[in-house]
Amino acid sequence: MKKFLFLVLTTMLFLTLTGAAMALSSCPGDMTGEGTPGDPPCQVTTPEQLNSIRGGFLGLSYKLMNDIDLDVGPYNVGEGWEPISTFTGNFDGDGHTISGLFINRPGADLLGLFGATEGATIKNLGLTNVAITGQNLVGGLAGSSSDGVTLSNCYSTGTVSGNNGVGGLVGGNIVAVTPGTITSSYSTAAINGNESVGGLVGMNSGAVTNSYATGNVTGTDEVGGLVGLNSAGPVISSYSTGTVTGTTNVGGLVGLLAAALTVTDSFWDTQTSGQTSSAAGTGKTTAQMKSIVTFTNTGTEGLDDPWDFNATWTMDGDTNSGYPYLRGVTPTDFPLVTTQAVDDITHNSATGYGSITYMGASNPEEHGVCWATTENPTTDDDCAGLGAATSTGAFTASLTGLISGTTHYVRAYATNTAGTGYGGNQQFTTDPTYIVTPTAGTGGTVSGSGTYAHGSTVTVSATPDHGYVFVNWTEGSTVVSCDAQYSFRVTGNRTLRANFSPVRSQYTIAGAAKPASYGTVNGSGPYNHGANVTMTVLLSNQGVFLTNWIETWPGLAGYCVVSTDEQFAFTATRKRNLTANVRPKVLPMALMLILDE
């Protein structure tokens, strides 16, 4: 009996614990995670789990853990996939793809992986090889997005067909309460429809930024390479290149602009689209569309604010047929890299920074920073290589051998077996260098000439020959120092002259007070070489004081302060002209008023 009771109690405990564990998860089916705010998202790994996001589970948070192929039964036969609707939660594709989405419901509305989305966030998701046929509001990712939906870092490829409101990514980005936002997304899907047909969005009442479409678009009315009908939202820093075909309200970028809306810094390819006009945007040739200047030089027609080619966009002349593409969104086999601002700049060196954001098809065998005096440096230019990289993340490189006083451009890079990815340009100017040229007058030699970095301390030295004494340093006709070793901070080119005087048997020492009314000087007269000289200023009254003694030279500007004592003693070695500057202890009222103003 006891053994029986033990087994019963054990079974009950197991069932209780199991039930509690099952109750802890709010995710549908056999997904792990919680999906509620602050908890781990529900983890989607299979088509069946993706299909279970319905009913009471539409408001949870989900994360795609791996690529999913929907080209399997029952999702690839008959009417195909039933759109998830109305989705109000969060879905993070985490950089994975959902391939083979098939929907064949020609009489149905709100078709896509998601039918209607409201207030949802969908990001980092790629939909490849979609084949969707419907009626109204048909898109590769969603039939409609409204009430503040945010779609970012998403893309679609394949074909999308319908009647009204047909787009490669979203059929209708519409306003119910608040507008939706599509950013850093694109579509290459071919689009067929009747009215409000666009390469990215069929009808748009929200915001479209940093996005593009390259698929061919065919419709009847309101047909655009990017947006068919733009009725209430801005389009910013976006473009399209696909062929656009229609009957009325046909545009290379936008088919119809229903109001005075903002479409800025956005372009379409006039050659590949077959359209020379658009309801909004600026048309460019194919060559212009493949030139980074079109998107970064604000002197370009149609560009007010340059696109961000460091963090958002990039171009390499190959990927995406040479057109701009989105970093971390558009699939590439080679690494993706960003470049950060340079610091620790000197006249010939600096520190560069980069970051690998995507490793590519294989780990980079080399990465670092390249520089040149022209834009877009490559690995053919000067580079600081750091070797192989095994993970994404930031790195630092020392730039050496730079040209002083010159603007340099740097780009971080990473190279794997597929090719080399570069970050955007960062520019900086090295500190200038200056030439210091000391020259010697008759009777001596000098040293200290050379090229010096801006702000460095330079010392030039003057050495008199036998029978001469050093007098001063002059620059042009101005005295700059009376020290034989003259030190200064260099901020420009300098040509200095060391002046010397021959040794004689006797010298004239002249002194005077300035102004003369404040005092007199004793000690002036002829002195034999080597004699001790004492110059004394006799102040006229107790209300004045000596500021300093200065030495000047006829024909030269500038002076040297030689003493601040009332008695100045020295040895006679050359002719000298000395002035004792005297000033009142209390400034005259008129001067005080001037100083107070």
Stockholm file with secondary structure:
# STOCKHOLM 1.0

chainA/1-597         MKKFLFLVLTTMLFLTLTGAAMALSSCPGDMTGEGTPGDPPCQVTTPEQLNSIRGGFLGLSYKLMNDIDLDVGPYNVGEGWEPISTFTGNFDGDGHTISGLFINRPGADLLGLFGATEGATIKNLGLTNVAITGQNLVGGLAGSSSDGVTLSNCYSTGTVSGNNGVGGLVGGNIVAVTPGTITSSYSTAAINGNESVGGLVGMNSGAVTNSYATGNVTGTDEVGGLVGLNSAGPVISSYSTGTVTGTTNVGGLVGLLAAALTVTDSFWDTQTSGQTSSAAGTGKTTAQMKSIVTFTNTGTEGLDDPWDFNATWTMDGDTNSGYPYLRGVTPTDFPLVTTQAVDDITHNSATGYGSITYMGASNPEEHGVCWATTENPTTDDDCAGLGAATSTGAFTASLTGLISGTTHYVRAYATNTAGTGYGGNQQFTTDPTYIVTPTAGTGGTVSGSGTYAHGSTVTVSATPDHGYVFVNWTEGSTVVSCDAQYSFRVTGNRTLRANFSPVRSQYTIAGAAKPASYGTVNGSGPYNHGANVTMTVLLSNQGVFLTNWIETWPGLAGYCVVSTDEQFAFTATRKRNLTANVRPKVLPMALMLILDE
#=GR chainA/1-597 SS CHHHHHHHHHHHHHHHHHHHHHHHCCSSTTCCSCCSTTSCCEEECSHHHHHTCCGGGTTSEEEECSCEECCSTTTTSTTBCCCBCSBCSEEEEEEEEEECCEEECTTCSSBSSEEEEESCEEEEEEEEEEEEECSEEEESSEEEEESSCEEEEEEEEEEEECSEEEESSEEEECCSSSCCEEESCEECCEEECSEEEESSEEEESSEEESCEECSCEECSEEEESSEEEECSCCEESCEECSCEECSEEEESSEEEECSSCCEESCEEEHHHHCCSCCSSSEEECHHHHTCTHHHHCTTSTTCSSCCCTTTTEECCSSGGGGSCEETTTSCCSSCEEEEEEEESCCSSEEEEEEEEEECCSSCCSEEEEEEESSSSCCTTSEEEECCCCCSCEEEEEEEESCCTTCEEEEEEEEEETTEEEECCCEEEECCCEEEEEEEECTTEEEECCEEEETTCEEEEEEEECTTEEEEEEEETTEEEECCSEEEEECCSCEEEEEEEEECCSEEEEEEEEESGGGEEEECCEEEETTCEEEEEEEESSTTEEEEEEEECCTTCBCCEEEECSSEEEEECCSCEEEEEEEEESSCCHHHHHHHHC
#=GC SS_cons         CHHHHHHHHHHHHHHHHHHHHHHHCCSSTTCCSCCSTTSCCEEECSHHHHHTCCGGGTTSEEEECSCEECCSTTTTSTTBCCCBCSBCSEEEEEEEEEECCEEECTTCSSBSSEEEEESCEEEEEEEEEEEEECSEEEESSEEEEESSCEEEEEEEEEEEECSEEEESSEEEECCSSSCCEEESCEECCEEECSEEEESSEEEESSEEESCEECSCEECSEEEESSEEEECSCCEESCEECSCEECSEEEESSEEEECSSCCEESCEEEHHHHCCSCCSSSEEECHHHHTCTHHHHCTTSTTCSSCCCTTTTEECCSSGGGGSCEETTTSCCSSCEEEEEEEESCCSSEEEEEEEEEECCSSCCSEEEEEEESSSSCCTTSEEEECCCCCSCEEEEEEEESCCTTCEEEEEEEEEETTEEEECCCEEEECCCEEEEEEEECTTEEEECCEEEETTCEEEEEEEECTTEEEEEEEETTEEEECCSEEEEECCSCEEEEEEEEECCSEEEEEEEEESGGGEEEECCEEEETTCEEEEEEEESSTTEEEEEEEECCTTCBCCEEEECSSEEEEECCSCEEEEEEEEESSCCHHHHHHHHC
//
